[in-house]
Amino acid sequence: MPSHETPPTTVDVLIIGAGISGIGAARYLHTELPSKTFTIIEARDAAGGTWDLFRYPGIRSDSDLLTFGYEFKPWRDEQAIADADRILAYLHETIEENGLTEQIRYRQRVVSASWSSATSQWTVQIEHTETGRRSTILAGWIFAGSGYYRYDEGYTPDFVGVDRFPGPVIHPQHWPEDLDYAGQRIVVIGSGATAVTLLPALAEQAEHVTMLQRTPSYVLPIPREDALANAARKYLGDERGYVLARGKNILQQRLLFEFCQRFPKAARKMIRGVNAKFLSDDFPVDEHFNPPYDPWDQRLCFVPDGDMFRTIRSGKASVVTDRIATFTEKGLLLESGRELEADIIVTATGLNLRLLGGVALDVDGDPVNLPDHVIYRGIMLDGVPNFAMAIGYTNSSWTLKVGLLCEYFCKLLDHMDAHGYRSVTPQRDPGMATRPALAFGAGYVQRSLADLPKQGVDGPWTMSMSYFEDRKRLRKGDIVDRFLRFGRGATRDDAEVSATAAR
């Protein structure tokens, strides 16, 4: 190496992303394996991930923070469905309380990572997002806490005639800080979590907000504040009150999901009844809140204290179910022939997925093509050594799964240290049947399945969406099994043994 170059930094674990997953992984490493060195690489100039990136009006969680928060850190705010600034404050507290500030490198992104069996190490190329300057980190492990959303762009369909519309056309992922929408007519295209959040928030200042949806979603009102949780904290203290309320909400989430899956007709009737109760007697509920799919085939939308319904009932907002024929000089012409006039159009049409943040991986020079690999225990990829990733639940709070994955990750590293192993690689049986990684009907998932790894049909190769099942597998189950191949030496074949032999 030329003398003027800075020697590469060497760490035990390189964490990609300083969002809720990356921060959680760092805390578990810091607490459970204090001798391990780690660095968090964050492409943006602040921690928080999604909660710092998205700045649209009203942004809030669509899961309660008693389950979306970390198990190790009680959520003390009275809001259970919390605004983004409160979530950010919680994440920054976690960083400070665990001494993680110095481990985060901002405005840097991981470009590529190459595994060498000769050294049992990853060589990771880092690029500074402002200067373009490259640097290198050598890491024993990579933990990808970057989620699966693409952070530089959201999804917008190719709308006909969009250039004809003279006003702003805005995707919520890129909300302008200086946008003045007071007294404006706004059309929000979409029916998912972002759209149902935007509608009541925009209506506070706008002349009128119309939510234009091609297909309705299931929408359920839930209390913004969890009365039991707040009472439990008051009488039992933060720690014990949090444990009680968190357990209650985990069970409640699961029961709702199971009810919707097992009794879809009854669930549909129940949700419709709640919707009708919150809306006016003459509101066409079956036209605008009657999806063609069963409950939880796609994620349910939750609205705190029914704010969306109350806004519609007040007349400040409305819902239109139709398809767009073309943008016009005045707004949108629909296939029914109706025209929606607008000053501003918001395309809350979804997100793009990009697993691992687009990092190019290779193992001994062979590129890792994600669709060719199968996910092991929801955290590793077959054939890829010393690589972990965090993918949360789609039918419950994301962080519930991530916490269990981080626990398992630390136990696996501890097991390797105890037995003198330097590498571990999941290896599936030849000819094992596979299926898409995410069995979820949401458009953003369906558009991206071909670019994602696969899951198996049984055993540790399935992407479980049950916290209770994962708690048995990841927290209480065996750390290793016959699918893991451990290595002690400098090469892939040196002292490679099966997990069965390891035990």
N, C-alpha and C positions, 0 to 999 in steps of 0.2 A: 504494500500500500504506500503510495507517495506520502512523503512526510507532511505535506500541507493539508492532507485530508484528515478530518476528524474521525477517530476510531468509532466504529459502530457501538451504540449502546446495547448492552446485553441485559435481558430481563427473563425471569421465569415465565411470566404470562404477559402477553400484549392484549389489551382489551380495546376493541374497536367500538367507539361511541360512548358519549357521556350522557346518555339518556337514562331512563328509569332502569333499563336492563343492565347497562354498563356500570352505572353507579352501584346497583345492587351487587353485581359480581365483584366489584372492587371491595365493597364492605365485607362480603363473605370471605374473600381471600385475606383481607387485613385482620379479620377476627379469628377465623378458623385455622389459617396457615400463616401466622405472622412472620415466619422466616422467608416466605416467598416474596420476590420482588416483582413489581408489575408497573405498567404504564398504561394510561388511557389516552388513546388518540381520538381527538374530536375535530371534525372538519369545520365546524362553526366556531364563532368567537365566544360562545357561552354554553354552559351545561344546561341540560333539560330536555334535549331531543325534541320530540313532537310538541311539548308544552312551551318551548321557547320559539320554535319555528313558526307555528300557526298563530296569527295575530288577528283573525277575523272577529267581528263583534260577537260577544256572548260565549266565546269558546270555553268549554267546560268538559269535565269527564262525562262519559256515558256509562261508567261503572261507579259504584259507590267506593269511596276512598278507604273504607274499612277493609275492603278486600283488594282494591287496586294499590293501596299502600303496602309498605313492606311489613312482613310479619315481625321483624325485629324492632320496628319503630312505630309506636302508636300514633294514629291519626288523631290529633287533639282538637281540630277545628270543628265547630258545630255543623258546618256544611258537610253532608255526606256525599252529595253530588256537587262537586266543588269547581269553582272557577279556576282558570289556568294559572292566575297569579298566585293562588293559594297552593296549588300543586307545585309550582316552581319554588316557592318558599320552602316547602317541605323537602324537596330534593336538595336545595342548597343547604338546608340544615343538616341533611344526611351527610353531605360532603364535608361540612365543617366539623360535625361531631365525630367523624371517623378519621379526620386528618388526611383527607384524600386530595386536598387542593393542589399540593405539589406534584401529585402523580398525573395530573391532567395536562396534556399538551394541546392547546387550542390552535385553530386555524391550520390544522394539518390533517391530511387524509391519507389513508392507506391505498396505495396504487396497486401493489402486487405483493405476493408472498410465495416464496419458494422453499419447499421442504427438502432437506438433504438427509438421506439415510446415513451418509458417511459421518455426519456430525450430530445427528438426531436433533436438528434445530431448524427453525424457520428463519429465512433471511427476508426481512420485510422492507419494502421500499416505501418511504414516506415523502409526500410532496407538500410543501407549504402553500396554502391556498392563495396567498397574496403575492409572494415572490416567485413561486414556481421552483424554489430551491429544493433539491432532493437530499434526503438523508437515509440512513440505514439503521434498522434495529434488528438484533438477533434475539430470537425468542424461543424458549422451549415449548411454549403453547401459544395458541391464538384463541381468544374468546371473542366471538362476534356478537356484540350487544347492540347492533345497529338496527334491529327489527327487520321488517320486510317492506317498508314503504320507500319509495324513491323520493328523496328529499329535494331534488332540484326541479321537479316538475310534477304537476298533478295531471289527471286524465281529463281530457276534453274531447268529445266526439268531433268529427268533421261536420260542423253545421253548415247547411246551405245558406249562402247569402250573408254570412256574418260580417263581411266588409261593408254591407249596405247600412248597417246600424251605426249611427254617428256617436252614440254614447259609449261609456266605458263597458267593456265586457271583462269581468274579473273572475279568476279562479280563487277560491278562498285560501288556497295554499300560498298565494302571492297577494295578499290583501294590501293595498296602498295605505300607508300611514296617514296620508293627507287627504283621503277621500272624504268629501263632505256630501253626505246623502240626506241631510235634513230637508224635509219637504219634497223629496223625490219619489217617483213611482219606480218600484224595484220589482223585478221578476227574478226569483231564485229557481233555477232549473235543478231539479233533483228531489229525492224523497228520503234520503238516508239521514244519518246522525248529524251531519253538518247542516243540511237543509233545515231540519226541525229545530236546530239550535239557532240558526240565523234568523228564522222568521220572527220570533218574538223579540229578539235583540234589535233587529233593524227597525221593527215597527215602532219602537220607542221614539224615533226621530223622523222616520220616513212618512210621506203622505199615505202611502199604501204599499203593502208587500204581498205579492202573489207567489205562492209556491206552485210551480208547474211541474207535474210529475207524469212520467210515461206510465209508471206502474206504482200503485200504492205500496206503502210499507205498514207493518204492524207497529203501532205507537202506543206506549203505555205510560200513563202518569205515575210518578213515584214521588214520595216526599223528598224535598231538598235536604231536610234535616232528619236524621234518624233518632226518633224520640227515645227508643230503648238504649241506643248507644250513648246518647248524651246523659241519660239517667244513670246508666251503668258507670260511666266515668265519674259522675258526681258522687255516687255512693260507694263505689268500689275502688276508685282511683284510676289513673290513666292506664296502667299496665293491665290490671285484672279486668277493668271495664272494656278495654280494647279486645282482649282475648275472648270475652263473652260475646260481644257484639259482632266481632269478626266471624266467630264460629256460627253464630245465628245467620249471618248474611251469606256465608259460603253454602250452608244447607239450603237456605231460601233460594239462592240462585239455581242450585242443582234441582230442587223440587220443581221450580217453574219450568226449567228446560225439560225434565222428564215428563211432566204433565203435558207440555206442548207436543212432545214427540209421541207419546203413547195415546193421547186423546186429542188429536188435532181438531176434530169438529167441536168438541167441548171448549177447547182453548180459544178457537176462533170466535165462538159465541160469547165467551167471557170477555174477550178483548173488545169485541164490538159493543157489548153492553156498557163497558166502561167508557168507551169513546162517545157513545150516544149520550151518556149521562153528563159529560162535560160540554157537549155542544148543544146548540139550540134545537128545539123540537122539529123544525123543518129542515135541518141540515141533512143533505144527502150522504149519510154515512156509508152506505154500500157502494156509492160511486167513488168516494175518495179514500176510504179506509178499509177496503176489502181486497187484500192482495190475492192473486191467483194461486199462490203457493201456501203451504201450511206454515203455521208459526214455528219459528226457529229453523226453517230451511235456510233462511237468511237471518242475520242478526236483528233482534228486536230493537226498536228505537225507544229510549226512555226520555221523558220530558219532566223536569223537576216541577212539582206542584201543578202539573198540567199547564205550564205557561203557554205552550203553543195553542192548546185548545181555548184557553181564555182569551188569547189575542185574536183568534179567528172569531170567537163569539162577540168580541167587542166591535168588530167591523174594520179593525185596522189591518187585517190580513185576510186572505182567502186562499183556497186551494182549487187548482184546475187540473183535471186528469185528461190529458190529450197528448198528441204527438206534434212535434214541430215540423212544419212544411218548409219554412224558410224564415230567416231573419229579414226584416224590412226596415225602411227608414224610420218607422215609428215604433218598432218593437219586434213582435213575433207573430207570424201567421201560422195558425195551427191547421192540422189536417181536417178538422171539422169545419174549417172556414172562418172560425173566430179569430179575431186579432187582439193580441194583448199589447197595449201601449206601455212603453217603459222609458225611463230616463237612464236607468242602470240595469244591466243584466248580469247576474251572478251565476256562474256555471259550477254548481255544487255537484258535479257529475262523477266524483270519485277520485281515486288515487291510483297511481301505478305502483306495482310491486317490483322490487329489485333486491333480492336476497344478498346479504353480505355487503351491501353498499356498492356493488359492482366491482369488488376486489378480484383481480385475476390470480387464481391459485394454480400452483403446479407442484407435483410430487416427483422429485428426481427428474425434473425436466418434462414430465408428461402433464399437459394441461388438465385441470380438473373441470370437466363439463358437468355442471350440476345435475341436469336431467338424467345422467348416467349413474347417479349414485342414490343410495337409499339411506334414509335417516334412521339412526340407531338411538333408541330411548329418547327421542325428541331433542337430542343434544349434539350428536356426532354424525359423521358421514362415513359410510363404508369405504374402505380403501384410502382414507385420508388420515394420516397419523396426527395425534396431538392437536386436534382442531375441535373446538366446541362452539356452539351457537345457541342463541336464546330465541325461541319462538313460543309465544304465550298462547292462551286459549282464545278461540273465536266465539265460544258460547258462554264465557264467563270473564272475570277480570284477568287481564293479561299477566299481571304480576304474580298471581297465584302459582302459575306454572313456572315462571322464571325463578321464583324463590326456591322451589323444589329442585330445579335443574342446577342452580348454583350450589345447593347443599350436596347434591350428588357429585358435581364437579370437584368440589373440595375433598370429598371422601375418596374419589378416584385418585387424585394427586397424592393424597396421604398414603393410600395403598401402594402406589408406585414407589414412593420414597421408602416405605418400610421394606419393600422387596428389592430395592435397587434397580428398578426399571427406569429407562429413559424415554421409552416410547410406547404408545398403545394405539392399535388400529382395529376398528370394528371390521369384521369380515363376514359377509352373508354366505349362506349356502348357495352353491351354483344352481341356477334355475329357479330360485325362489320367486314366487309370484309377487307382483307389485301393483300398486294403484296410486292415484294422485295423492300428493302430500296432504292436501287440505280438502276434506269432504264438506265443502261449503258452497252455497249457491250464489254468493255475492258476486256481482259483476267484476270487481277488481281482482277477485281470486280466479274466476273462470278465465279471464283474459290472460292470466300469467301462468297457468298450470304447466304449460309446455316448457317453461323456463325454470321450473322448480325441481328439486330432488323428488324422489318418490318415497312412499312408505310401503311397508310390507302388509301382509294380511293377518299376521298374528305375532305373538311374542314381543320382544323388545323393539321390533321394527315397525310397530304401529304408532301413529301420532294420537295418543290418547287425549281426549278432551274432557276427562273426568278428574277433578282434583282428588277425589277419594281413591280412585284407582291408582293415580300417580303417587299419592302419598304412600301406598303400599309398595309400589315398585321402586320408587326413587329414595324414599326416606327410610323405609323399614326392610326393603328387600336386599338381596345380595348385591354387593358392589360390582362383582364381575360375573361373567358367564362364559359359555363355550364360544361365544362369537367374538371375544376380544383376544387380540394377539399382542402380547407384550414383548418388548425388546430391551435387553440390558446393555448391549454393546454399541459399537460405533456403526455397524451396518445393519441392514434390515434382517439379514439371516443370522446375525450373531446372537445366540442365546434367545432366539424368539421362541416363546412358549405359549401355550394356550392358557386361558384363564383357569381351566380345570386344574392344570398342573400348578398354576400359581397358588391355588388354595391348598 
